[in-house]
């Protein structure tokens, strides 16, 4: 699942490159708990900006950065949405991804994919280019991590993604390849990867939908971060569930961690109603940027997933305007939402809004009360989608108070318990079996492994155990560079 075979020649090159470029690599343990980071590095970070292209920012790939342009570490970044906003009594808490470098927690997923290959020498930064097939933030995170690690990179993403993604990538990625369509067009991304494999040499593909480093990072870092929040906030309340849009399904890996601590909680996977692959084996295109569709990710542990919720992309677009336009914020203040909460609402990007809506529908379906807690993740912020607001203003005109009232009632508090499915054994197996068509027929994975994912109880349990081995390899790598002496 994650090959840790050592390539001595590649490792020698990687160590030499790190020594030349002053690169020190954090362990998973340090990303989980920044207090383990050497004080010399913590002090050095005080003069380095959060988004700066500097190798020390590898140590900022965690949930505990101070929410400022530069600074140190503190508790996990999160905030709670009040019932006056959501229309449900249940407490909805979201971890905030904006305060990662690049403004999204996807830098963690890409770190989890790249680092095991680097510290084993399988990926040689002197000769290999890192290829990041993605629907958006993953390739941004991959290009950023690769640049910090002095690696060349190729970012692949759909041409219809927001202009902010492309503009920023131009300053980081060595090459940008645009594929046809939107976030729904994942197969076109895969097809481009196969074309590159046939026509170019010395490429290393880090496919977020099949790389278990993605799953591992979220299991070992995001899972404990949520556990820390729950330790602080749960009290005598009940942790009811984790609600996350699927995307690559990497973030859902933290659910497997949490279920070991809270066995009764539910893991809820979301998708766009316009492309209901898990819900109806369906297809289509949608506007919830950052979640891929028309396939089931190889790294999604379907057997441990309890519910599927489909979110209408119209709802996400309407609420995006409600939360970010001046008239929308003015209306929210009128109905009793505090200025403190209103100021935080732009922390929710488009897929984050979908995660919030999943939480609301989940709470309504199970008739949750003020004694129930739901956790989700606000993957990125509106900083990456300002062009979408401008496009909507040009298309439909300025946002008005009437729009605010309608969107609040119809698209936010008016969420219903439609397009939801509790998964019994056979429903889970139906979704799992959809992996066959993408991964066995198209992507040449092994049928035996597909069956092991379903029937072998140790398959998913063994992945997190690799983090200790990877951390040991990272420590050895840093010792070989001599930069921590």
N, C-alpha and C positions, 0 to 999 in steps of 0.2 A: 504493500500500500504506500509506504514511504521508504524507498530504497536508501539504505545508509552504507552501501558498499563504498569503500574508499578508493578513489582514483589518485594515486600518489603524484603523478605528474601534474594533474589539474590542481591538486591541493597545493603543491609547491608554487604554482603560478598565482593562485588565489592569495596565498599568504604574502608573497612578494608584492603583489598589487596593493594589498591592504597596508603593508608596511610603508610603501612609497606614498600612499594617499592618506595616511594617518587615520585608518579605519579601524574602529573597535566595535565589535558586535555584541549587542545585549542578549542575554539569555531570555527564554520564556519566563523564567522565575522572576527576572528583573522587570519585565514588562507587566507581569502580574502584580508585583510589589516593588515600586520604584525606590523604596527605602533601602533596597539591596544594591542600588547603583553606587559605585565608588564616589566619594565626596568630591574628588577632583573633577569628575565628569559633571556632577550636579552644579558645581561652581562655574564650570566652563559654559554650561548652558545658559547661565544668566545673561550672557552677552550675545546669545544666538537667537534669532527670531524663530517663531514656531514654524514658519513655512520656508525658512532659509535652506538653500541647497548646501547643507553642511553635514558631514558624516555623523556628528554627535546627535543629530536629530533622530537617528535610529533609536536613541534612548527615549524619545518622546512618543514612540509608537505604543501608547497605552491610554487607558481611560482616565488617567489622573493628572493630566496637565492642568496647570492653572489657566483659567479662561481669559487669558490676556495674550497679546501678540508675542511676548517673551516672558519667561518666568520659570518657576520650579514646578513642584508637584504638590498635590493636596488630595482630598478625597475624590471618589468617583464623581464625574460630572453627570448630573441628572436633574430633572424637575418633574413635578406632579401637575397634571391637568385637573383643574377644579371641576366639580359636578355642574356648576353653573354654566360651564362651557360645553361639556360633553353631553349633558342631559341624562347621565346615569349616576347612580350613587357610588358605584364601585370606584376605588382609587386606581387611577391609571398613571403609572410612572414610566418615564422614558429616559434611557441613557442617551447622552448627547454626544454625537459624533463630530461636531464642528471643531472641537478643540484637539483633534489629531492634526498632524501635518497634512496638508492638502485639503483639510476641511471635511474629511470623511474617514471612518474607521476601516475603509478598505485597504489602507496602508498596512494594517495588521494582517489581513488575509494574504496580501502579496509577500509580506515578510515571511509568513509561515510556509509559503511555497518555495521561495527563492533560497532562504538560508540553509535548509538541509542539503540542498544540492551544492551550495557554495562551500560549506565547511567539510563536505566529503570529497570535494574536487571534481564531482561529476559535472558541475557547471564551471567552466574555466573563463573568468572574466576577460582574459587576454584574447581569446579566440571566439568565444560564443557571444551571440546577441540574444537577449532575453525577449521573447515574444509574448505579448499580453493580450490575448483575445478577450473581449469584454463588451458589456453594454454600457460602459461609462466609467464609473468611479474606480473599478478594479484596474483598468489600464492606466488611469491617472496615478493610482497608488503604486502600481508596478514600475512605471517609468520613473517615479520619484525615488522609490527604494533603489532601483538599479543605478540611478545617477549618484545617490549617496554612496553606493558600493562601487563606484567607478566602473560600471558596466554599461555597454550600449544596449538600447532597447528599441523595440518596435511595438507601437500601440495600434491595436485593431479595434474599431468600434463603428457602430452604424452611423451613416451620414446625417441622420435626422436628429441626433442628440443635440443638446443645447450648445449654443455657440461658445459659452464660457468654458466648456470642457476642451474644445479644440484650441481656443486661444491660449489657455494655460499650457496645454500639451506641447504647443509649438516651442515653448521655452525650455522644455525638459526632455521630451522623447526625441530619440535620434531620427525616427521615421514614424509617420502617422499614415495608416491605411484606413480609408473610409469604405465601409461595405454598404450594399443597398438596404434601404428600409429603416425601421425604427428598432426599439429595444425588443420587439417581438421577433425580429429576424435573426435568431441565433444561428440557424443552420447556415446562413450566408457567411457568418463569421467562421464557423467550422470549415466551410468549403475553402475560404481564403487560407486558412491554416494548412489544409492539405496541399493547396497550390504552392505555398511557400516551401513546404517540405519537399515537393517534387523539383522545384526550380532553384533553390538556394541551399548553400551549405552552412554549417556551423551555427545553426539556429537551435535554441532550446525553448520549447513551447511550455508555457505555464498556463494551462487551461483551467480557469477558476472553477469550472463546472465538474472537473474530474480530479483536481489536485487535492489530496487529503491534507496537505499543509494548511489549506484554507479552513477545513473542518477542525483540524487540530488547534490552530491558533485561537479560534473562537471557543472551543471547548476548554482550553487551558487558561485563557486570559479574559474573554468576555463572560464566561460562566462564573468564575470567582468574583468578577466585578459586580455582577448582578446579585450574587450572594451577599456581598458586602452591603449593598444598598438595602437588601431585605433584612439583614441583621439590624440595620439602623431604623428601618421604617415599619417592619411588619408587626412587631409587638404581638398582641394576641389575635391579630387578624389572620385570615387564610390566604395563602398564595395560590390563587386560582389558576393562573396560566400565563404563558409566554406567547405573544402574538407577533409574528414576523412575516412580511412578504418574502417569498421564496428566493427570487433572484438566483444566485448560484447555490443557495441552500447552505452556504458556509456558516452564516450567523446562527442558523438553526442548530448547529453543533453545540452551542452553549446550552440548548434545551436538554440535550443528553446528559450534560454535566448536572444541571439543576434537578433533573428527575431523580438522580441518585440521592440528592439532599432532601427533596420534596416529592416523594413518590406519587402523591395524589394530584399534583399539578398537571395541567394539560399543555401539550405543545401544539400550537395552532399555526398552520402554514397558509399564507395568503397569495393571491394572484389577481390579475385584472379580470373583471367580468367579461371584457371584450376578447379575452383569450383564455378561456376556462379549461386549461389542460388537465389539471388535477380533478376539477369538479366534474367535467363532462367529456374528458378526452378531446377537448375542443381546440380551436385555433382562431387566429385573428390578429389584429393590431390594436395598440392602445397607447395612451399618453402618460403612463406612470413610469417616468424615466428611472432606469437603474435596475429593473427586474426583467429577466429574460424569460422567454416562454416557448411553447410548442415542443417542449421536451421536459423530462424529469432529470435533474442533475444527478450524476453518478454518485456524488457525495451526500445525497439526501437520504437519511435513515428513515425511510417511509414507515417501517414497522413500529417506530417509536413516536409517530405523529398521530395526534388524536382528532384533529378537525381541520377542514379546509374552509376558508372563507374567500369569496370573490368580491372585489371592490370595484365599483363602477368608476372609471377614470373621469367621468364628468364630475362626480362628487369631489375628487381630489383637486381638479382645476378650479372649481367654484370656491372651495375652502381656501385654496392657495391665495385667491384674491381677497377673500374675507379677512384672512390673517395678515395680509401685507399691504393692502391699499389703505390710504388714510381714512376714507369713508367707512371702510370695514372696521378698522380699529376704533374709530369714533363710535360706531354702533355698539361694538362689544363693550365699550366703557359704559354706554347708556344702560345696558342690561346687567351691569354689576360685575363685569370682569375687571379685576384690578389692573392698574397700570403695570405692576410688576410682571403679571402673567402676559399681558399684551406685548410687552417689550421682549418677552422670550419666544413668542410664537414664530418669529422668523427663523428660529433654530430648527424648524421643521421644513425640510425640503419636500418634494412631491411624494417620494416613496415613504417618507416619514409620516406624512398626512395619511397615506394609505394604512400604515401601521396603526395610527391612532384610530382610524375608522374600524379596523378589525377589532380593536380592543372594545370599542363601543358596541359593536354587533355581538361580540362574544359575551359582554356583560348583560345585554338584553336577552340573549338566547337562554342563558343559564340563570336569569333573574338574580344577578349578584347584588349584594347590598354594600353598605358602607364598611362592612367588616371583611370585604374581599379586596385583594390587591391583584392587579394585572400589570405585568411588566412588558415593555416593548423597547425598541431602539429607534432613536431619531438619527438615522444614518448620516445625513448631511443637512445642510441648511439652505435657505433661499439665496445665499450668496452665490450659489451656482446656477440660479434660475431667473435672474433678473430679466434676461432677454425674453423669457416666456411671459412675464407680466407686460412688457412693452408690446409684444406681439398681440396679446389679448386686448390691450387698450386700443391698438390700431384697428383691430378687427371688429370689436364690439362697442367701442367707445368708452369714455371714462366710467369708472366704477361709482355707483350711486348708493345712497342710503337704502333705496328700495331694493337694489341688488343685495345689499347686506342682510336685510330682513329676510328676504326670500332664501338666500343661501344658508343662513343660519338655521332656519326652520326646516327647509326641505332637504338640504344636503349634509347637515351636521347633526342636529338634534333629531332630525326626522329619519335617521337610519333605522332600517327594519331588519328582521331576522330572516330575510330571504337570501338565496345564493350561499347557503351554508350547508355543510355536510359533516356529521359526526362519522368517524371512520370505524367501522367494525373490521373484523379480520379480513373478510373477503374484499372490502373496499380498499383496505391498505394494500392487499396483494394486487388488486387491479391496477392501482397507481404504480406500484413497484414494477409490475410487468411492462409498463410503458417504457421503462428504461431499455428494454430489449431493442426497440426499433432504432433508437438513437445510437446507443453505445455498442451493441453487438453488430447490428447490420451496417451502420454507417461509420462508426469510429473504431472498429476492430478491437474492442475489449473482449475479454474472455467470458464465455457463458458460465463456466465454472465459478468465476468470481461473482457474477450476478446472482447465482443461486446461493453462494455462501453469504452474500449480504442479507438474504432472507432467512436461510435455515441455520447458519452457524452463529450461535449466541456469542461467541468470542470475537467475531469479526469486528464489530464496532467497539467492543471493550478494549481491544488490543491497540487501537490507534492512539488514545491518550497516553498509553504507557511509553510511547516513543519519545515523548517530550523530554524525559530525563536523559535518554541517550543523546538526543540532539543537543541539550544543554551541555553535556559533557564534551561533545565535539566542539561546541562554540568556545568553551573555556580553553580547550587544547589549542584551538585556532588562535585565540588571542595571546596565549602564551608563546606560540611560535612567532607571532609578529613582534613580541617584546614591547608593545606600546603601553602596556599597563604597569610596567616596572617603574 
